[in-house]
Amino acid sequence: MGNIKTNAYAHFNVEVRDRIAFISFNRPDKMNAVNQRISDDIPLVLKDFRASDDADVAVVTGEGRAFSIGGDLQLMQDMNDDPETHLPDLIATAGDLVRAHLDLDKPIIAAINGPAMGAGAAMALLCDIIIMERHATISDGHLMGALTAGDGGALIWPLAVGLTRAKKYLLTADWISAEEAERIGLVSEVVDTGDSLRRATEIAKRFAGAPQVPLRFTKRALNLWLWQNLPIFEQSLALEAISISRADVARTIDKIRTSRTTAMPPDPRG
């Protein structure tokens, strides 16, 4: 036990105020794409928050104009080129990310301030309260990269929106607007552009002032819905590991790199 670390992560900013841990992806020049260091650090920062004495609730957001667009292209390329070396890390860190969320009995709030995709979307959707700005969009995204949806999408989406809707969005990887995400129950609230952190902080203050034992015990009970479905995640992760070494992944990476456009939606703010 002790205070949460604030300077131990290469691409996360961590600050504690009023017993709230503010955790932000900090790779804004790459739209907070998840490289190997971020992949390794996500479960660590969640575990450090869980063990901390100085924070009772966390808020997660992204620096710059994105929450996180998921896997970095170079990381995907490395895994495709040399799966024997890199896939054990993929399986271990993706598994740690989901289990770190499931082990966490302190509340955590996502402030989605821009696009969230892949591992970034999984990080947000595994939070307890999800605040999404009106201009933001979200996608599981794996099928865009010719990958199996293995970072938690097969686990969390059906529980959030039902199996039929989950199939629609995971099998197409379509981008979902904030209004649609709220309508189908994928996120908790939609707020105006620039307001997600403010609103998340309001809720965090309420949680920080609540009786902590019943709050945490209630979350622990609710997380059993996820624990009992964990084999679905394990299967999806194993199938993602198989799919990432295929030639169509390499072709997709090349297409994204050489195209004048990308898989990202346009930013309505310009």
C-alpha positions in Angstrom: 0.0 0.0 0.0 1.0 3.6 -0.4 0.4 6.6 -2.6 -0.3 6.1 -6.3 2.8 6.6 -8.5 2.7 9.8 -10.5 5.8 9.7 -12.6 6.4 6.0 -13.3 4.7 5.7 -16.7 6.1 6.7 -20.1 2.8 7.7 -21.7 0.4 8.3 -18.8 0.0 11.4 -16.8 -1.2 10.7 -13.2 -2.3 13.3 -10.7 -4.2 13.0 -7.4 -6.5 15.7 -6.2 -9.1 15.4 -3.4 -8.7 11.6 -3.4 -9.4 11.4 -7.1 -6.7 9.9 -9.4 -6.7 11.7 -12.8 -5.1 9.3 -15.3 -4.6 10.4 -18.9 -3.1 8.7 -22.0 -0.2 11.0 -23.0 0.8 10.3 -26.5 -1.2 13.0 -28.2 0.9 13.3 -31.4 -0.2 9.7 -32.1 -3.8 10.1 -30.9 -2.8 8.1 -27.9 -2.2 5.0 -30.0 -1.2 2.0 -27.8 2.4 1.0 -28.3 4.2 -1.7 -26.3 5.0 0.6 -23.4 1.4 1.8 -23.0 0.2 -1.8 -23.3 2.5 -2.8 -20.5 1.6 0.2 -18.4 -2.2 0.1 -18.5 -2.6 -2.8 -16.1 0.2 -1.4 -13.9 -1.5 2.0 -13.5 -4.8 0.2 -12.6 -3.1 -2.0 -10.1 -1.3 0.9 -8.6 -4.5 2.8 -8.3 -6.2 -0.2 -6.6 -3.4 -0.5 -4.0 -3.1 3.3 -3.3 -4.0 4.9 0.0 -4.5 8.4 -1.4 -7.1 7.8 -4.1 -10.6 6.3 -3.8 -11.8 6.9 -7.4 -10.1 7.4 -10.8 -10.9 9.4 -13.9 -9.4 8.2 -17.2 -9.1 10.4 -20.3 -6.8 11.2 -23.2 -4.5 14.2 -23.9 -5.1 16.0 -27.1 -8.0 15.3 -29.4 -8.4 11.5 -28.9 -9.1 9.2 -26.0 -7.1 6.4 -27.6 -7.3 5.0 -31.1 -6.1 1.6 -30.0 -3.1 -0.4 -31.3 -0.2 1.5 -32.8 0.5 0.4 -36.4 4.2 -0.3 -35.6 3.2 -2.6 -32.8 0.8 -4.4 -35.1 3.5 -4.7 -37.7 6.0 -6.1 -35.2 3.4 -8.8 -34.2 2.6 -9.6 -37.8 6.3 -9.9 -38.7 7.4 -11.9 -35.7 4.5 -13.4 -33.9 6.7 -15.9 -32.0 8.5 -13.1 -30.2 5.6 -10.6 -29.8 2.4 -12.6 -29.3 3.2 -13.8 -25.8 3.4 -10.1 -24.8 0.1 -9.4 -26.5 -1.7 -12.2 -24.7 -0.2 -11.4 -21.4 -0.8 -7.6 -21.4 -4.3 -7.7 -22.9 -5.2 -10.3 -20.4 -3.7 -8.2 -17.6 -5.7 -5.1 -18.8 -9.1 -6.9 -18.5 -8.3 -8.7 -15.2 -6.9 -5.5 -13.7 -10.3 -3.9 -14.4 -12.2 -6.9 -13.0 -10.0 -6.9 -9.8 -10.6 -3.2 -9.2 -13.2 -2.5 -6.6 -12.7 1.2 -6.6 -14.9 3.1 -9.1 -13.3 4.4 -12.3 -14.9 6.9 -14.7 -14.0 7.3 -18.4 -14.1 10.8 -20.0 -14.1 10.1 -23.7 -12.9 13.3 -25.2 -12.4 12.1 -28.8 -12.1 8.9 -30.8 -11.9 5.6 -28.9 -11.1 2.4 -30.7 -9.7 -1.1 -30.1 -7.8 -1.3 -26.8 -8.7 2.3 -26.1 -12.4 1.5 -26.4 -12.0 -1.5 -24.2 -10.2 0.6 -21.6 -13.1 3.1 -21.6 -16.0 0.6 -21.7 -14.7 -1.5 -18.8 -15.0 1.6 -16.6 -18.0 2.0 -14.4 -19.3 5.3 -15.6 -18.6 6.4 -19.2 -19.0 10.1 -20.2 -18.7 10.8 -23.9 -18.4 14.1 -25.6 -20.9 14.9 -28.3 -18.4 15.1 -31.1 -16.6 11.9 -30.1 -16.9 8.5 -31.8 -16.2 4.9 -30.7 -15.6 1.6 -32.4 -14.3 -1.8 -31.4 -12.2 -1.4 -34.6 -10.5 -4.8 -34.8 -12.2 -5.8 -38.1 -10.8 -2.6 -39.6 -7.3 -4.1 -39.0 -8.3 -7.6 -40.1 -8.1 -8.8 -36.5 -10.4 -10.8 -34.2 -12.1 -8.6 -31.6 -9.9 -9.7 -28.8 -9.2 -6.8 -26.4 -12.3 -7.2 -24.4 -15.0 -6.3 -27.0 -16.5 -9.8 -27.1 -16.8 -9.6 -23.3 -18.1 -6.1 -22.6 -20.2 -5.2 -25.6 -22.9 -7.9 -25.3 -23.3 -7.2 -21.6 -23.7 -3.5 -22.4 -25.9 -3.5 -25.5 -27.2 -7.1 -25.9 -25.8 -9.8 -28.2 -27.6 -8.8 -31.4 -26.4 -5.2 -31.3 -22.9 -6.3 -30.2 -22.7 -8.6 -33.3 -23.6 -5.7 -35.5 -20.9 -3.4 -34.2 -18.1 -5.9 -33.6 -18.6 -7.7 -37.0 -18.6 -4.4 -38.9 -16.3 -2.3 -36.7 -18.5 0.7 -37.7 -17.9 4.0 -35.9 -20.7 4.9 -33.4 -21.7 8.5 -32.6 -22.0 9.6 -29.0 -25.8 9.9 -29.4 -26.1 6.4 -30.7 -23.7 5.0 -28.0 -25.9 6.6 -25.4 -29.2 5.4 -27.0 -28.1 1.7 -27.1 -26.7 1.8 -23.6 -23.0 1.6 -24.5 -22.1 4.8 -22.5 -23.6 6.4 -19.5 -23.9 10.1 -20.6 -23.3 12.4 -23.5 -22.0 15.9 -22.8 -21.0 18.9 -24.9 -17.6 19.1 -26.4 -15.0 19.9 -23.8 -17.2 18.9 -20.9 -16.3 15.2 -20.3 -13.6 15.8 -17.7 -15.7 18.3 -15.8 -18.7 16.0 -15.7 -16.5 13.0 -14.8 -14.9 15.0 -12.0 -18.4 15.9 -10.6 -19.3 12.2 -10.4 -15.8 11.3 -9.0 -16.3 13.8 -6.2 -19.6 12.2 -5.3 -18.0 8.7 -5.2 -15.0 10.0 -3.2 -17.5 11.3 -0.6 -19.6 8.2 -0.4 -19.2 5.4 2.2 -16.3 3.4 0.7 -16.9 -0.1 1.9 -20.5 -0.5 0.5 -19.5 1.3 -2.6 -16.6 -1.1 -3.3 -18.6 -4.1 -2.2 -21.3 -3.2 -4.6 -18.8 -2.8 -7.5 -17.2 -6.1 -6.5 -20.6 -7.9 -6.8 -21.4 -6.3 -10.1 -18.0 -7.3 -11.5 -19.1 -10.9 -11.2 -21.1 -10.4 -14.4 -17.8 -9.9 -16.1 -15.9 -12.6 -14.2 -18.4 -15.3 -15.1 -18.1 -14.4 -18.7 -14.3 -14.3 -18.7 -13.9 -17.5 -20.8 -15.4 -15.5 -23.7 -12.6 -13.0 -23.4 -10.0 -15.7 -23.2 -11.3 -17.3 -26.4 -11.4 -14.0 -28.3 -7.9 -13.1 -27.2 -6.5 -16.5 -28.4 -8.2 -16.0 -31.7 -6.9 -12.5 -32.1 -3.4 -13.9 -31.5 -4.0 -16.4 -34.4 -5.4 -13.7 -36.7 -2.6 -11.1 -36.2 0.0 -13.2 -38.0 -2.0 -13.5 -41.2 -1.1 -11.9 -44.5 -4.3 -9.9 -44.7 -3.2 -8.0 -41.5 0.1 -6.9 -43.3 -1.9 -5.8 -46.3 -4.3 -3.8 -44.2 -1.4 -2.1 -42.4 0.2 -1.1 -45.7 -3.2 0.2 -47.0 -3.6 2.4 -43.9 -0.1 3.7 -44.2 -0.2 4.5 -47.9 -3.7 5.8 -48.1 -4.4 9.6 -48.0 -7.2 8.8 -45.6 -7.2 6.5 -42.6 -9.7 4.4 -40.7 -10.3 7.4 -38.5 -13.6 9.4 -38.7 -13.3 13.1 -39.5 -13.0 15.5 -36.6 -16.1 17.7 -36.7 -14.2 20.4 -34.9 -11.8 20.8 -37.8 
